[in-house]
Amino acid sequence: MSADQTLAFETDCHIFDGCGFPAPGLHSFVFKPMFTVGGFEFNKAMLLALLGSVLIVWFFWAAFAKPKVVPGKVQMVGEAGYDFIRRGVVYETLGKKEGEKYVPLIVSLFFFVWIMNLWSVIPLAQFPVTSIIAFPAGLAIMVYVLWVSLTFKRHGFVGAFKNFTGYDKSLGPVLPLAMTIEFFSNLLVRPFTHAVRLFANMFAGHLLIVMFTIASWYLLNGVGIAYAGVSFLMAVVMTAFELFIQAVQAYVFVLLTCTYIQGALAEHH
């Protein structure tokens, strides 16, 4: 990294000192590998993803390994989170009969995405794993494979084709055009938007928090101190707002997942 790209909080660079504002950019999302094994580089984002996975497994193990009739605090929190996703997302979308078998998957997805987002505001970590496109893309591909396989399993080849293309003979002459649009929308655009929606929100949110944080330090000089206070306040506001967005994006991701599964299971008319 060149000197003009060095982050402000790592230097004595302030406004009126003759140095420009070191704005965050793509380099803020690139980390040096901690170690390399057989050409495979392990970096900070991977470490946070691994730690998040371990924390989620540990939490639900502690909550439900030995459930009690009168739940303790951990079990109570675990039951509340599990029941919220089961009733508020899965049952509402898929119904109790069809949805029960998908509850563990949807609950796991929600808490994994939420924790990966939440790392953004955790001291020392301070980075949302889902702002790296590979992680949302991997989750979206998993959901995509599930959705496509369920569609073929439930409807067979012809039924699945009708499901993917929105076949409706009442459309008449515009049917070929409508089927083409639906085909590309469902099989190409849908998994792309599923991943990008999560990635883009986390990427933009983290970039804003980093920008206001750096600006708070950069402006700490002379009359710039007044502006530094405003910038710091914006950093706090954006962090609070990001907490809300992190939960919303996890909710939206699993809600869309349930919607796709519902579409795969629905009978085509």
N, C-alpha and C positions, 0 to 999 in steps of 0.2 A: 504494500500500500504506500503510495507516495505521500509526501509531507502535507500536501494540500488536501488529502483525503482523510487525514488523521482526525478522529472524533474529537470534538472540542473538550469534552470532560477528561480527555487523556493528555491535554496540553495546557499551557498557560495562555492559550489564544482567547482573546476577548475582543469585543467591538472597540473600535478606536485604537487598536494596537497595530493596525496595518495588516491584519490577516483576515482573509475572507471567511464567511460562514461555511463550515464544513458540513454541508447538508447530507443527510442520510440518503442512501440509494440502494441499488442492488447489492452493493458490497456489504450492507448491513445484514444480509440474509445468507452470506457465505461464511462458513467456518472452516478453519484448518482442521484436518483430520487428527484425532487424538492418537490413533494408531492404525496401522494397516496390516491386514491378514490376507495373504494370498492375493494381493491386488485390490482387496475390498477395504475401503476407507470408512472408518467409524468416527462420526463427528458429534457435535453437541446435540443437534436435532435428533439423531438416532438414540443418543443416551437418554434424552428426555422422553422419547417415545417408549423406550424400554422401561424406564423408571415409572412412567405413567401406567403402563400395563401391569407392572408388579404391584403398584399401589391399588389399582382397581381390584385385582385378584385377591390381594390381602384384605381389602375392606369387606368384600362380599363373603370371603371365607370367615372373617371374624364375626360378621353379622349373622350368617346362616349355618355355620358348621355345627353349632349346638343351640338351635333355637329354643327359646323359652316361652311358656304361656304368657308370662308377664315380661315383655321384652326390655332389655337394657337399652342404653342410649344408642350404642352402635347398631343393634338390631332394629331399633325404632327408626333410625335414619335410613337404614338399608331398606326396610319394608316400605317406608314412605316413598323413596325414589323408585323402587321396583313397581309399586302399585300405581304411581303416577304415570309411568310409561305404559304399563299394562292396560290400565283403564282409559287414560286420557289420550293415548295414541293408537295402540294396537286394537283394542276392543272397538273404539270409535270408528276406526277405518276398516278393519277386517271382520269385526264381529267376534263374539266370544268363541264360537265353535271353530271357525277357520283360523282365528288369530292366536289361539292358545299355544300352538306349537312354535310360533315365531316370536313369542315373548322373550325368551332368553337371548336370541339374536339381536332383537331391537334394543333391549335394555343394555346389552354389551356395547352395541354401536353408539348409543347415546352417551354413555359414561366415558367411553374411549374418546369420542370426538370432543366432549366437554372438557375432559382433563387435558387433552392436547391443546385446546384453546386456552385453558386456564393458566398454563405455564407462562403466558405473556405477562401476567401481573404478579407472579411469584418471585420474591427476591432471589437473586443470584441466577435463577433460570432466565426470567425476563425474555422469553421468546416463545411465540405460538408455533408449535410444530406443524400445524395445518397451513401455515403460511408458506410452506415448501410444497409445491404442487404435487410431488410424488406421493405424499401421504393421502390427501383427498382423492387423488386419481386411483390409488390402490383400493381404497374403500369403495369408490364408485364402481370400479371394475368388478369387485366382489358382488355388489348388489346387482349389477348388470347381468352377470353370469347366473345368479340365482333367479332373477326375473325371466330371462330367456329360457332357462331350463324348465322352470315351472310352467311357462306358457306352452312349451312343446309337450310336457308331461300331461297337462290337463286337457289340451285341445287337439293334440296330434299335429301333423305337419300342415294340413290344409287349414285347420282351425287356427293354428298359430299364425299362419300367413294372413288370414283375415283379421286376426287380432292386431298384428303389427301394422297392417295397412289401413285399418278402419274401413274394411269392405262394407259397402252399403249400396245395393243395387238400385235403391230409390233415387240415388244421385244422378242417374242417367248418363248423359254425355260427358259430364265433368268427373265421372268416377275414376278414369285412369289418372287424371291429374291429381285428384284428391288422394288416391292410393299412393302415388309416388311421393307426394309431400309428406304424408303420414309415415311412410316407410323410412324415409331419411330422418324425419323428426324423431321417431321412436328409437331407431337402431343406431343413429349416429349423434344427433344433437342432444338427446336426453342424457346419456352418460356424461357427455362433455359438460353440460350445464350443471349437472348434479355435483361434479367435482369443482368446477370453477366458482360456483356460488359460494361455497365454503372457503376456498382458497382466497378469492378476491377480497372478501370481507375481512379475513384475518390478516392478509397482507397489508391492506390499506390501514386498518386499525393500528397495527404495530408500527407502521411507518409514521403515522401521525403522532403517536406517543413518543417515539424516539426523536422526532423533529422538535417537539415542544420541550422535551427534556434537555436536548443539546442546546436549544436556543436559550433556555433559562440560565445555563452556565455561560454561554457565549456573551449574553447581554449584561453580565455582572461587571460593569465598568462604567464609572461616571454616571451621567444621566440615564444610561441604559439600564440602571438598576430598577427603575420604575417599570420598564418594559419586561424586565426579567421576572418581576412579580406576577405580571399578567400572564406571561408564558408559563410560569410554574403552575398558576391556577388552571390554565388550559390543560396542562399535563395531568393534573389531578382529575379534572372534569372528564377528559378523554379516557382516563383509566377506569373511572366509575362507569362511564358509558360502555366501555369495552367489556366490562363484567356482564352487562346486560346482553350485549351482542353475542358474546361467547355462548351463553345459555340458549339464546334464540337460534343461533346457527346450528347448534347440536340438535335442537328440537326440530328445526326445519329439515335437517338431513334425514332424521329417522322418519319424519312424517312423509316425506317424499318416498322413502324406501317402502313404507307401508302402502302408499298409493300405488306404486309400481307392482307390488305383490298382489294388491287387490285387483289391478287390471289384468294380471296374469291368471287369476283364479276366476274372474267374472265370466259368465257365459256370454258368448257372442251371438247376437241376434241379426 
